[in-house]
Amino acid sequence: MTRLPLIVQSERRKRIGLALKIWLQMCIVVNYLKRLVHASDEACIEQVKMNIIIFLTK
């Protein structure tokens, strides 16, 4: 009878550990995507600036 709560507690710890691992992986992916979008935005802004300079000089 006493082993059942230990097994349940062990399974609960495993699930909590897995949930934390998945959460951390999601945070890493979100951080990567934010940096990717930010870099893309900066490149786009620089391209627009170059195009404005070219159009204004013509």
Backbone as JSON Lines, residues from 0, in Angstrom:
{"i":0,"aa":"M","n":[0.8,-1.2,0.0],"ca":[0.0,0.0,0.0],"c":[0.85,1.27,0.0]}
{"i":1,"aa":"T","n":[1.97,1.24,0.67],"ca":[2.79,2.45,0.73],"c":[3.56,2.69,-0.55]}
{"i":2,"aa":"R","n":[3.71,1.64,-1.4],"ca":[4.46,1.82,-2.63],"c":[3.66,2.61,-3.67]}
{"i":3,"aa":"L","n":[2.36,2.53,-3.64],"ca":[1.54,3.24,-4.62],"c":[1.76,4.75,-4.57]}
{"i":4,"aa":"P","n":[1.72,5.39,-3.41],"ca":[1.99,6.83,-3.4],"c":[3.39,7.17,-3.88]}
{"i":5,"aa":"L","n":[4.38,6.32,-3.6],"ca":[5.74,6.57,-4.07],"c":[5.81,6.51,-5.59]}
{"i":6,"aa":"I","n":[5.1,5.56,-6.19],"ca":[5.08,5.44,-7.65],"c":[4.38,6.65,-8.25]}
{"i":7,"aa":"V","n":[3.26,7.04,-7.66],"ca":[2.52,8.2,-8.15],"c":[3.38,9.46,-8.03]}
{"i":8,"aa":"Q","n":[4.07,9.6,-6.91],"ca":[4.93,10.76,-6.7],"c":[6.08,10.77,-7.71]}
{"i":9,"aa":"S","n":[6.63,9.6,-7.98],"ca":[7.73,9.49,-8.95],"c":[7.24,9.87,-10.35]}
{"i":10,"aa":"E","n":[6.06,9.4,-10.72],"ca":[5.51,9.73,-12.04],"c":[5.21,11.22,-12.14]}
{"i":11,"aa":"R","n":[4.72,11.8,-11.06],"ca":[4.43,13.23,-11.03],"c":[5.72,14.03,-11.23]}
{"i":12,"aa":"R","n":[6.79,13.62,-10.57],"ca":[8.08,14.3,-10.73],"c":[8.58,14.2,-12.17]}
{"i":13,"aa":"K","n":[8.41,13.03,-12.77],"ca":[8.83,12.85,-14.17],"c":[8.05,13.78,-15.09]}
{"i":14,"aa":"R","n":[6.74,13.87,-14.87],"ca":[5.91,14.75,-15.7],"c":[6.28,16.21,-15.51]}
{"i":15,"aa":"I","n":[6.55,16.61,-14.28],"ca":[6.95,18.0,-14.02],"c":[8.28,18.29,-14.69]}
{"i":16,"aa":"G","n":[9.22,17.35,-14.58],"ca":[10.52,17.52,-15.23],"c":[10.38,17.63,-16.73]}
{"i":17,"aa":"L","n":[9.54,16.79,-17.32],"ca":[9.32,16.84,-18.77],"c":[8.66,18.16,-19.17]}
{"i":18,"aa":"A","n":[7.7,18.61,-18.38],"ca":[7.03,19.88,-18.69],"c":[8.02,21.04,-18.63]}
{"i":19,"aa":"L","n":[8.91,21.04,-17.64],"ca":[9.92,22.1,-17.54],"c":[10.88,22.05,-18.73]}
{"i":20,"aa":"K","n":[11.26,20.84,-19.12],"ca":[12.17,20.69,-20.26],"c":[11.52,21.23,-21.54]}
{"i":21,"aa":"I","n":[10.27,20.89,-21.77],"ca":[9.55,21.38,-22.95],"c":[9.4,22.89,-22.89]}
{"i":22,"aa":"W","n":[9.09,23.44,-21.71],"ca":[8.95,24.9,-21.55],"c":[10.25,25.61,-21.89]}
{"i":23,"aa":"L","n":[11.37,25.09,-21.4],"ca":[12.67,25.71,-21.69],"c":[12.99,25.64,-23.18]}
{"i":24,"aa":"Q","n":[12.67,24.52,-23.82],"ca":[12.91,24.4,-25.26],"c":[12.05,25.4,-26.03]}
{"i":25,"aa":"M","n":[10.81,25.58,-25.59],"ca":[9.94,26.56,-26.25],"c":[10.5,27.97,-26.09]}
{"i":26,"aa":"C","n":[11.02,28.28,-24.91],"ca":[11.61,29.6,-24.68],"c":[12.81,29.82,-25.59]}
{"i":27,"aa":"I","n":[13.62,28.8,-25.79],"ca":[14.79,28.9,-26.67],"c":[14.33,29.16,-28.1]}
{"i":28,"aa":"V","n":[13.31,28.45,-28.56],"ca":[12.81,28.62,-29.93],"c":[12.22,30.01,-30.1]}
{"i":29,"aa":"V","n":[11.44,30.48,-29.13],"ca":[10.84,31.81,-29.21],"c":[11.92,32.88,-29.26]}
{"i":30,"aa":"N","n":[12.95,32.74,-28.44],"ca":[14.05,33.69,-28.43],"c":[14.75,33.71,-29.8]}
{"i":31,"aa":"Y","n":[14.97,32.53,-30.37],"ca":[15.6,32.44,-31.69],"c":[14.74,33.14,-32.75]}
{"i":32,"aa":"L","n":[13.43,32.88,-32.72],"ca":[12.54,33.5,-33.71],"c":[12.5,35.01,-33.56]}
{"i":33,"aa":"K","n":[12.5,35.51,-32.32],"ca":[12.52,36.96,-32.11],"c":[13.78,37.57,-32.7]}
{"i":34,"aa":"R","n":[14.94,36.93,-32.46],"ca":[16.19,37.46,-33.0],"c":[16.18,37.4,-34.53]}
{"i":35,"aa":"L","n":[15.62,36.34,-35.09],"ca":[15.56,36.19,-36.54],"c":[14.69,37.27,-37.16]}
{"i":36,"aa":"V","n":[13.53,37.53,-36.57],"ca":[12.62,38.56,-37.08],"c":[13.26,39.94,-36.94]}
{"i":37,"aa":"H","n":[13.92,40.19,-35.81],"ca":[14.56,41.49,-35.58],"c":[15.66,41.73,-36.62]}
{"i":38,"aa":"A","n":[16.47,40.7,-36.9],"ca":[17.53,40.83,-37.9],"c":[16.93,41.07,-39.28]}
{"i":39,"aa":"S","n":[15.84,40.38,-39.57],"ca":[15.18,40.54,-40.86],"c":[14.61,41.95,-40.99]}
{"i":40,"aa":"D","n":[14.02,42.46,-39.9],"ca":[13.49,43.83,-39.92],"c":[14.59,44.85,-40.16]}
{"i":41,"aa":"E","n":[15.73,44.67,-39.49],"ca":[16.83,45.61,-39.68],"c":[17.34,45.58,-41.11]}
{"i":42,"aa":"A","n":[17.44,44.39,-41.69],"ca":[17.89,44.28,-43.08],"c":[16.9,44.96,-44.02]}
{"i":43,"aa":"C","n":[15.61,44.78,-43.75],"ca":[14.57,45.39,-44.57],"c":[14.63,46.91,-44.47]}
{"i":44,"aa":"I","n":[14.81,47.42,-43.25],"ca":[14.89,48.87,-43.06],"c":[16.09,49.44,-43.8]}
{"i":45,"aa":"E","n":[17.23,48.76,-43.73],"ca":[18.42,49.22,-44.44],"c":[18.19,49.22,-45.95]}
{"i":46,"aa":"Q","n":[17.49,48.22,-46.45],"ca":[17.19,48.15,-47.89],"c":[16.29,49.31,-48.3]}
{"i":47,"aa":"V","n":[15.28,49.61,-47.48],"ca":[14.39,50.73,-47.77],"c":[15.16,52.04,-47.77]}
{"i":48,"aa":"K","n":[16.07,52.21,-46.8],"ca":[16.88,53.43,-46.75],"c":[17.71,53.58,-48.02]}
{"i":49,"aa":"M","n":[18.31,52.49,-48.47],"ca":[19.12,52.55,-49.69],"c":[18.25,52.89,-50.9]}
{"i":50,"aa":"N","n":[17.06,52.3,-50.96],"ca":[16.16,52.57,-52.08],"c":[15.7,54.03,-52.08]}
{"i":51,"aa":"I","n":[15.43,54.59,-50.91],"ca":[15.0,55.99,-50.83],"c":[16.11,56.9,-51.34]}
{"i":52,"aa":"I","n":[17.34,56.62,-50.93],"ca":[18.47,57.44,-51.38],"c":[18.6,57.37,-52.9]}
{"i":53,"aa":"I","n":[18.45,56.2,-53.46],"ca":[18.57,56.03,-54.92],"c":[17.43,56.77,-55.63]}
{"i":54,"aa":"F","n":[16.2,56.64,-55.13],"ca":[15.07,57.29,-55.78],"c":[15.14,58.81,-55.66]}
{"i":55,"aa":"L","n":[15.65,59.31,-54.55],"ca":[15.73,60.76,-54.35],"c":[16.83,61.39,-55.2]}
{"i":56,"aa":"T","n":[17.84,60.63,-55.55],"ca":[18.94,61.2,-56.34],"c":[18.63,61.19,-57.83]}
{"i":57,"aa":"K","n":[17.62,60.47,-58.24],"ca":[17.31,60.41,-59.68],"c":[16.41,61.54,-60.1]}
